Amino acid sequence: MPVARLKPTDLITIGEVARRTGLSVSAIRFYEEQGLVEPLRTGGNQRRFLRSDIRRLSFILIAQRLGLSLAEIASALASLPHGRTPTARDWEAISAAIRARLDAQIADLVRTRDRLDGCIGCGCLSLSHCAIWNPQDALGEEGPGARKLLA
């Protein structure tokens, strides 16, 4: 819906967005600074959000819990329309775009879980038998101690 056609009931305050999303007002402002949401401004310079921004912010929270960076989230959100509520098809496109990344992350976690028993006691991750992070003890040449951490 073009901005000129918006009714006052189509817009909500930052406090209402905070209440609906569970985010603090400062977090919403942070996401605004990052360009992830773009509120409109009233004549008195107060922020007003589209109701669809609730879904955008909810997506940000979910995506962060899945391990996506703010840059990845911004890239995904850039495909959403401005001025109208995203459709199911819009959200499906975003889902398809991040599915491969999540599948790779899941595969890494499964591989780490399956090898964890053999590695957990190592501590230094520079033993020659470390098949997860240090095959053939390549990191041992850099000296003692940990060289990589699990994310």
TIRO-2110 file (N, C-alpha, C; in Angstrom, 1 decimal):
// TIRO-2110
0.9, -1.2, 0.0, N, 1, A
0.0, 0.0, 0.0, CA, 1, A
0.9, 1.2, 0.0, C, 1, A
0.7, 2.2, -0.9, N, 2, A
1.6, 3.4, -0.9, CA, 2, A
1.4, 4.1, 0.4, C, 2, A
2.5, 4.8, 0.8, N, 3, A
2.4, 5.5, 2.1, CA, 3, A
1.3, 6.5, 2.1, C, 3, A
1.1, 7.2, 1.0, N, 4, A
0.0, 8.2, 0.9, CA, 4, A
-1.4, 7.7, 1.3, C, 4, A
-1.6, 6.4, 1.1, N, 5, A
-2.9, 5.8, 1.3, CA, 5, A
-3.0, 5.2, 2.7, C, 5, A
-2.0, 5.3, 3.5, N, 6, A
-2.0, 4.7, 4.9, CA, 6, A
-3.0, 5.5, 5.7, C, 6, A
-3.8, 4.8, 6.5, N, 7, A
-4.7, 5.3, 7.5, CA, 7, A
-3.9, 5.4, 8.8, C, 7, A
-4.3, 6.3, 9.7, N, 8, A
-3.7, 6.3, 11.0, CA, 8, A
-3.7, 4.9, 11.7, C, 8, A
-4.7, 4.1, 11.5, N, 9, A
-4.8, 2.8, 12.1, CA, 9, A
-3.8, 1.8, 11.5, C, 9, A
-3.2, 2.1, 10.4, N, 10, A
-2.3, 1.2, 9.8, CA, 10, A
-0.9, 1.4, 10.5, C, 10, A
-0.7, 2.4, 11.2, N, 11, A
0.6, 2.7, 11.9, CA, 11, A
0.5, 2.5, 13.4, C, 11, A
1.6, 2.0, 13.9, N, 12, A
1.7, 1.8, 15.4, CA, 12, A
2.9, 2.5, 16.0, C, 12, A
2.8, 2.8, 17.2, N, 13, A
4.0, 3.5, 17.9, CA, 13, A
5.1, 2.5, 18.2, C, 13, A
6.2, 3.0, 18.5, N, 14, A
7.4, 2.1, 18.9, CA, 14, A
7.1, 1.4, 20.2, C, 14, A
6.3, 2.0, 21.1, N, 15, A
5.9, 1.3, 22.3, CA, 15, A
5.0, 0.1, 22.0, C, 15, A
4.1, 0.2, 21.1, N, 16, A
3.2, -0.9, 20.7, CA, 16, A
4.1, -2.0, 20.0, C, 16, A
5.0, -1.6, 19.2, N, 17, A
5.9, -2.6, 18.5, CA, 17, A
6.7, -3.3, 19.6, C, 17, A
7.2, -2.6, 20.6, N, 18, A
7.9, -3.2, 21.7, CA, 18, A
7.1, -4.2, 22.4, C, 18, A
5.8, -3.8, 22.8, N, 19, A
4.9, -4.7, 23.5, CA, 19, A
4.6, -5.9, 22.7, C, 19, A
4.4, -5.8, 21.4, N, 20, A
4.0, -6.9, 20.6, CA, 20, A
5.1, -7.9, 20.3, C, 20, A
6.4, -7.4, 20.2, N, 21, A
7.5, -8.2, 19.8, CA, 21, A
8.3, -8.7, 21.0, C, 21, A
8.1, -8.0, 22.2, N, 22, A
8.9, -8.4, 23.3, CA, 22, A
10.3, -7.7, 23.3, C, 22, A
10.6, -6.9, 22.3, N, 23, A
11.8, -6.2, 22.2, CA, 23, A
11.8, -4.9, 23.1, C, 23, A
12.9, -4.5, 23.5, N, 24, A
13.0, -3.2, 24.1, CA, 24, A
13.0, -2.1, 23.1, C, 24, A
12.6, -0.9, 23.5, N, 25, A
12.5, 0.2, 22.5, CA, 25, A
13.9, 0.5, 22.0, C, 25, A
14.9, 0.3, 22.9, N, 26, A
16.3, 0.6, 22.4, CA, 26, A
16.7, -0.5, 21.4, C, 26, A
16.3, -1.7, 21.5, N, 27, A
16.6, -2.7, 20.5, CA, 27, A
16.0, -2.4, 19.2, C, 27, A
14.7, -1.9, 19.2, N, 28, A
14.0, -1.5, 18.0, CA, 28, A
14.8, -0.4, 17.3, C, 28, A
15.2, 0.6, 18.1, N, 29, A
16.0, 1.7, 17.5, CA, 29, A
17.3, 1.2, 16.9, C, 29, A
17.9, 0.2, 17.6, N, 30, A
19.2, -0.4, 17.1, CA, 30, A
18.9, -1.0, 15.7, C, 30, A
17.9, -1.8, 15.6, N, 31, A
17.5, -2.4, 14.3, CA, 31, A
17.2, -1.3, 13.3, C, 31, A
16.6, -0.3, 13.7, N, 32, A
16.4, 0.9, 12.8, CA, 32, A
17.7, 1.4, 12.3, C, 32, A
18.7, 1.7, 13.2, N, 33, A
20.0, 2.2, 12.8, CA, 33, A
20.7, 1.3, 11.9, C, 33, A
20.5, 0.0, 12.0, N, 34, A
21.1, -1.0, 11.1, CA, 34, A
20.4, -1.1, 9.8, C, 34, A
19.3, -0.4, 9.6, N, 35, A
18.5, -0.4, 8.4, CA, 35, A
17.6, -1.6, 8.2, C, 35, A
17.3, -2.3, 9.3, N, 36, A
16.5, -3.5, 9.2, CA, 36, A
15.0, -3.2, 9.3, C, 36, A
14.6, -2.1, 9.9, N, 37, A
13.3, -1.6, 9.8, CA, 37, A
13.4, -0.1, 9.5, C, 37, A
12.3, 0.4, 8.9, N, 38, A
12.3, 1.8, 8.5, CA, 38, A
11.0, 2.4, 8.9, C, 38, A
10.9, 3.0, 10.1, N, 39, A
9.6, 3.6, 10.5, CA, 39, A
9.4, 4.9, 9.7, C, 39, A
8.2, 5.3, 9.7, N, 40, A
7.8, 6.6, 9.1, CA, 40, A
7.9, 7.6, 10.2, C, 40, A
7.9, 8.8, 9.9, N, 41, A
7.9, 9.9, 11.0, CA, 41, A
6.7, 10.8, 10.8, C, 41, A
6.2, 11.1, 12.0, N, 42, A
5.0, 12.0, 12.0, CA, 42, A
5.6, 13.5, 11.9, C, 42, A
4.7, 14.4, 11.8, N, 43, A
5.1, 15.8, 11.7, CA, 43, A
5.9, 16.2, 12.9, C, 43, A
5.6, 15.6, 14.1, N, 44, A
6.4, 15.9, 15.3, CA, 44, A
7.6, 15.0, 15.4, C, 44, A
8.0, 14.3, 14.4, N, 45, A
9.2, 13.5, 14.3, CA, 45, A
9.1, 12.2, 15.2, C, 45, A
7.9, 11.8, 15.5, N, 46, A
7.7, 10.5, 16.2, CA, 46, A
7.7, 9.3, 15.2, C, 46, A
8.3, 8.2, 15.7, N, 47, A
8.3, 7.0, 14.8, CA, 47, A
6.9, 6.4, 14.8, C, 47, A
6.6, 5.9, 13.6, N, 48, A
5.4, 5.1, 13.4, CA, 48, A
5.7, 4.0, 12.5, C, 48, A
5.4, 2.8, 13.0, N, 49, A
5.7, 1.6, 12.3, CA, 49, A
4.5, 1.0, 11.6, C, 49, A
4.8, 0.3, 10.4, N, 50, A
3.7, -0.5, 9.8, CA, 50, A
3.5, -1.7, 10.7, C, 50, A
2.3, -2.2, 10.7, N, 51, A
2.0, -3.4, 11.4, CA, 51, A
2.9, -4.6, 10.9, C, 51, A
3.2, -4.6, 9.6, N, 52, A
4.1, -5.6, 9.1, CA, 52, A
5.5, -5.6, 9.7, C, 52, A
5.9, -4.5, 10.3, N, 53, A
7.2, -4.4, 10.9, CA, 53, A
7.3, -5.4, 12.1, C, 53, A
6.2, -5.7, 12.7, N, 54, A
6.1, -6.7, 13.8, CA, 54, A
6.7, -8.0, 13.3, C, 54, A
6.3, -8.4, 12.1, N, 55, A
6.8, -9.7, 11.5, CA, 55, A
8.3, -9.6, 11.1, C, 55, A
8.7, -8.4, 10.6, N, 56, A
10.1, -8.2, 10.3, CA, 56, A
10.9, -8.4, 11.5, C, 56, A
10.5, -7.7, 12.6, N, 57, A
11.3, -7.8, 13.8, CA, 57, A
11.3, -9.2, 14.4, C, 57, A
10.2, -9.9, 14.3, N, 58, A
10.1, -11.3, 14.8, CA, 58, A
11.0, -12.2, 14.0, C, 58, A
11.1, -11.9, 12.7, N, 59, A
12.0, -12.6, 11.8, CA, 59, A
13.5, -12.4, 12.2, C, 59, A
13.8, -11.1, 12.5, N, 60, A
15.1, -10.8, 13.0, CA, 60, A
15.5, -11.6, 14.2, C, 60, A
14.6, -11.7, 15.2, N, 61, A
14.9, -12.5, 16.4, CA, 61, A
15.1, -13.9, 16.1, C, 61, A
14.2, -14.5, 15.3, N, 62, A
14.4, -15.9, 14.9, CA, 62, A
15.7, -16.2, 14.2, C, 62, A
16.0, -15.3, 13.2, N, 63, A
17.2, -15.5, 12.4, CA, 63, A
18.4, -15.4, 13.3, C, 63, A
18.4, -14.5, 14.2, N, 64, A
19.6, -14.4, 15.1, CA, 64, A
19.7, -15.6, 15.9, C, 64, A
18.6, -16.2, 16.4, N, 65, A
18.7, -17.4, 17.2, CA, 65, A
19.2, -18.6, 16.3, C, 65, A
19.0, -18.5, 15.0, N, 66, A
19.5, -19.5, 14.1, CA, 66, A
21.0, -19.3, 13.8, C, 66, A
21.5, -18.2, 14.2, N, 67, A
23.0, -17.9, 14.0, CA, 67, A
23.2, -17.0, 12.8, C, 67, A
22.2, -16.4, 12.2, N, 68, A
22.5, -15.5, 11.0, CA, 68, A
23.0, -14.2, 11.5, C, 68, A
23.9, -13.7, 10.8, N, 69, A
24.5, -12.4, 11.1, CA, 69, A
23.5, -11.3, 10.7, C, 69, A
23.8, -10.1, 11.3, N, 70, A
22.9, -8.9, 10.9, CA, 70, A
23.0, -8.7, 9.4, C, 70, A
24.2, -8.9, 8.8, N, 71, A
24.3, -8.7, 7.3, CA, 71, A
23.5, -9.7, 6.6, C, 71, A
23.5, -10.9, 7.0, N, 72, A
22.7, -11.9, 6.4, CA, 72, A
21.2, -11.6, 6.5, C, 72, A
20.8, -11.2, 7.7, N, 73, A
19.4, -10.8, 7.9, CA, 73, A
19.0, -9.6, 7.1, C, 73, A
19.9, -8.6, 7.0, N, 74, A
19.6, -7.5, 6.1, CA, 74, A
19.4, -7.9, 4.7, C, 74, A
20.3, -8.8, 4.2, N, 75, A
20.2, -9.2, 2.8, CA, 75, A
18.8, -9.9, 2.6, C, 75, A
18.4, -10.8, 3.5, N, 76, A
17.1, -11.5, 3.4, CA, 76, A
16.0, -10.5, 3.4, C, 76, A
16.0, -9.5, 4.3, N, 77, A
14.9, -8.6, 4.5, CA, 77, A
14.8, -7.6, 3.3, C, 77, A
16.0, -7.4, 2.6, N, 78, A
16.0, -6.5, 1.4, CA, 78, A
15.0, -7.0, 0.3, C, 78, A
14.7, -8.3, 0.3, N, 79, A
13.8, -8.8, -0.7, CA, 79, A
12.3, -8.6, -0.4, C, 79, A
12.0, -8.1, 0.9, N, 80, A
10.7, -7.9, 1.2, CA, 80, A
10.2, -6.6, 0.7, C, 80, A
8.9, -6.5, 0.4, N, 81, A
8.4, -5.2, -0.1, CA, 81, A
8.2, -4.2, 1.0, C, 81, A
8.3, -2.9, 0.6, N, 82, A
8.1, -1.8, 1.6, CA, 82, A
6.7, -1.2, 1.3, C, 82, A
6.0, -0.9, 2.3, N, 83, A
4.7, -0.3, 2.1, CA, 83, A
3.5, -1.3, 2.0, C, 83, A
3.8, -2.6, 2.1, N, 84, A
2.7, -3.5, 2.1, CA, 84, A
3.2, -4.7, 3.0, C, 84, A
2.2, -5.4, 3.5, N, 85, A
2.5, -6.5, 4.3, CA, 85, A
3.1, -7.7, 3.4, C, 85, A
4.2, -8.3, 3.8, N, 86, A
4.7, -9.4, 3.0, CA, 86, A
3.7, -10.5, 2.9, C, 86, A
3.7, -11.2, 1.8, N, 87, A
2.8, -12.3, 1.6, CA, 87, A
3.5, -13.6, 2.0, C, 87, A
2.7, -14.7, 2.1, N, 88, A
3.3, -16.0, 2.3, CA, 88, A
4.4, -16.3, 1.3, C, 88, A
4.2, -15.9, 0.1, N, 89, A
5.2, -16.2, -1.0, CA, 89, A
6.5, -15.4, -0.7, C, 89, A
6.3, -14.2, -0.2, N, 90, A
7.5, -13.4, 0.1, CA, 90, A
8.3, -14.1, 1.2, C, 90, A
7.7, -14.6, 2.2, N, 91, A
8.4, -15.3, 3.3, CA, 91, A
8.9, -16.6, 2.9, C, 91, A
8.3, -17.3, 2.0, N, 92, A
8.8, -18.5, 1.4, CA, 92, A
10.1, -18.3, 0.7, C, 92, A
10.2, -17.2, -0.1, N, 93, A
11.4, -16.9, -0.8, CA, 93, A
12.6, -16.7, 0.2, C, 93, A
12.3, -16.0, 1.3, N, 94, A
13.4, -15.8, 2.3, CA, 94, A
13.8, -17.2, 2.9, C, 94, A
12.8, -18.0, 3.2, N, 95, A
13.0, -19.3, 3.8, CA, 95, A
13.9, -20.1, 2.9, C, 95, A
13.6, -20.1, 1.6, N, 96, A
14.4, -20.9, 0.6, CA, 96, A
15.8, -20.4, 0.5, C, 96, A
16.0, -19.1, 0.7, N, 97, A
17.3, -18.5, 0.5, CA, 97, A
18.2, -18.9, 1.7, C, 97, A
17.6, -19.0, 2.9, N, 98, A
18.5, -19.4, 4.1, CA, 98, A
18.5, -20.9, 4.4, C, 98, A
17.7, -21.6, 3.7, N, 99, A
17.6, -23.1, 4.0, CA, 99, A
19.0, -23.8, 3.8, C, 99, A
19.7, -23.5, 2.7, N, 100, A
20.9, -24.2, 2.4, CA, 100, A
22.0, -23.8, 3.5, C, 100, A
22.0, -22.6, 4.0, N, 101, A
22.9, -22.2, 5.0, CA, 101, A
22.6, -23.0, 6.3, C, 101, A
21.3, -23.1, 6.7, N, 102, A
20.9, -23.8, 7.9, CA, 102, A
21.2, -25.3, 7.7, C, 102, A
21.0, -25.9, 6.5, N, 103, A
21.3, -27.3, 6.3, CA, 103, A
22.8, -27.6, 6.5, C, 103, A
23.6, -26.7, 6.1, N, 104, A
25.1, -26.8, 6.2, CA, 104, A
25.4, -26.7, 7.7, C, 104, A
24.8, -25.8, 8.4, N, 105, A
25.0, -25.6, 9.8, CA, 105, A
24.6, -26.9, 10.6, C, 105, A
23.5, -27.4, 10.3, N, 106, A
23.0, -28.6, 10.9, CA, 106, A
24.0, -29.8, 10.7, C, 106, A
24.5, -29.9, 9.4, N, 107, A
25.5, -31.0, 9.1, CA, 107, A
26.7, -30.8, 9.9, C, 107, A
27.2, -29.6, 10.1, N, 108, A
28.4, -29.3, 10.9, CA, 108, A
28.1, -29.7, 12.4, C, 108, A
26.9, -29.4, 12.9, N, 109, A
26.6, -29.7, 14.3, CA, 109, A
26.5, -31.2, 14.5, C, 109, A
25.9, -31.9, 13.5, N, 110, A
25.8, -33.4, 13.6, CA, 110, A
27.2, -34.0, 13.6, C, 110, A
28.1, -33.5, 12.7, N, 111, A
29.4, -34.1, 12.6, CA, 111, A
30.2, -33.8, 13.9, C, 111, A
30.1, -32.6, 14.4, N, 112, A
30.7, -32.3, 15.7, CA, 112, A
30.2, -33.1, 16.9, C, 112, A
28.9, -33.3, 16.9, N, 113, A
28.3, -34.1, 18.0, CA, 113, A
28.8, -35.6, 17.9, C, 113, A
28.9, -36.1, 16.7, N, 114, A
29.3, -37.5, 16.5, CA, 114, A
30.8, -37.7, 16.8, C, 114, A
31.6, -36.6, 16.7, N, 115, A
33.0, -36.8, 17.0, CA, 115, A
33.4, -36.2, 18.4, C, 115, A
32.4, -35.7, 19.1, N, 116, A
32.7, -35.0, 20.3, CA, 116, A
33.3, -35.8, 21.4, C, 116, A
32.9, -37.0, 21.6, N, 117, A
33.4, -37.9, 22.6, CA, 117, A
34.9, -38.1, 22.5, C, 117, A
35.4, -38.2, 21.2, N, 118, A
36.8, -38.4, 21.0, CA, 118, A
37.6, -37.1, 21.2, C, 118, A
37.0, -36.0, 21.2, N, 119, A
37.7, -34.7, 21.2, CA, 119, A
37.6, -33.9, 22.5, C, 119, A
36.5, -34.2, 23.3, N, 120, A
36.2, -33.3, 24.4, CA, 120, A
37.3, -33.2, 25.4, C, 120, A
38.1, -34.2, 25.6, N, 121, A
39.1, -34.2, 26.6, CA, 121, A
40.4, -33.5, 26.1, C, 121, A
40.5, -33.2, 24.9, N, 122, A
41.7, -32.7, 24.3, CA, 122, A
42.1, -31.4, 24.9, C, 122, A
41.2, -30.4, 24.8, N, 123, A
41.5, -29.1, 25.3, CA, 123, A
42.4, -28.2, 24.4, C, 123, A
43.5, -28.8, 24.0, N, 124, A
44.4, -27.9, 23.2, CA, 124, A
44.1, -28.0, 21.7, C, 124, A
43.3, -28.9, 21.2, N, 125, A
43.0, -29.1, 19.8, CA, 125, A
44.2, -29.1, 18.9, C, 125, A
45.3, -29.5, 19.4, N, 126, A
46.5, -29.6, 18.6, CA, 126, A
47.1, -31.0, 18.6, C, 126, A
46.3, -32.0, 19.0, N, 127, A
46.7, -33.4, 19.0, CA, 127, A
46.6, -33.9, 17.6, C, 127, A
47.5, -34.8, 17.3, N, 128, A
47.5, -35.4, 15.9, CA, 128, A
46.3, -36.2, 15.6, C, 128, A
45.5, -36.6, 16.6, N, 129, A
44.3, -37.4, 16.3, CA, 129, A
43.0, -36.6, 16.2, C, 129, A
43.1, -35.3, 16.3, N, 130, A
41.9, -34.4, 16.3, CA, 130, A
41.4, -34.3, 14.9, C, 130, A
40.3, -35.1, 14.6, N, 131, A
39.8, -35.1, 13.2, CA, 131, A
38.8, -34.0, 13.0, C, 131, A
38.4, -33.3, 14.0, N, 132, A
37.4, -32.2, 13.7, CA, 132, A
38.0, -30.9, 13.2, C, 132, A
39.0, -30.4, 14.0, N, 133, A
39.5, -29.1, 13.7, CA, 133, A
41.0, -29.1, 13.3, C, 133, A
41.7, -30.2, 13.5, N, 134, A
43.1, -30.2, 13.3, CA, 134, A
43.6, -31.5, 12.8, C, 134, A
43.2, -31.9, 11.6, N, 135, A
43.7, -33.2, 11.0, CA, 135, A
45.2, -33.1, 10.8, C, 135, A
45.9, -34.1, 11.0, N, 136, A
47.4, -34.2, 10.8, CA, 136, A
48.1, -33.2, 11.7, C, 136, A
47.5, -32.7, 12.8, N, 137, A
48.1, -31.8, 13.7, CA, 137, A
48.8, -30.6, 13.1, C, 137, A
48.1, -30.0, 12.1, N, 138, A
48.7, -28.8, 11.4, CA, 138, A
48.8, -27.7, 12.4, C, 138, A
47.9, -27.6, 13.3, N, 139, A
48.0, -26.4, 14.3, CA, 139, A
49.1, -26.6, 15.3, C, 139, A
49.6, -27.8, 15.5, N, 140, A
50.6, -28.0, 16.5, CA, 140, A
51.9, -27.3, 16.1, C, 140, A
52.1, -26.9, 14.9, N, 141, A
53.3, -26.2, 14.4, CA, 141, A
53.2, -24.7, 14.9, C, 141, A
52.0, -24.3, 15.3, N, 142, A
51.9, -22.9, 15.8, CA, 142, A
52.1, -22.8, 17.3, C, 142, A
52.4, -23.9, 18.0, N, 143, A
52.6, -23.8, 19.4, CA, 143, A
51.5, -24.5, 20.2, C, 143, A
51.7, -24.5, 21.5, N, 144, A
50.7, -25.1, 22.4, CA, 144, A
49.4, -24.3, 22.6, C, 144, A
48.4, -24.9, 23.0, N, 145, A
47.2, -24.2, 23.4, CA, 145, A
46.1, -24.3, 22.2, C, 145, A
45.0, -23.8, 22.6, N, 146, A
43.8, -23.8, 21.6, CA, 146, A
44.1, -22.8, 20.5, C, 146, A
43.7, -23.2, 19.3, N, 147, A
43.8, -22.3, 18.1, CA, 147, A
42.4, -22.0, 17.6, C, 147, A
41.5, -22.9, 17.8, N, 148, A
40.1, -22.7, 17.3, CA, 148, A
39.1, -23.0, 18.4, C, 148, A
38.0, -22.3, 18.4, N, 149, A
37.0, -22.5, 19.3, CA, 149, A
35.7, -22.9, 18.6, C, 149, A
34.9, -23.8, 19.2, N, 150, A
33.6, -24.1, 18.6, CA, 150, A
32.7, -22.8, 18.7, C, 150, A
32.0, -22.5, 17.7, N, 151, A
31.1, -21.3, 17.6, CA, 151, A
29.8, -21.7, 18.2, C, 151, A
END
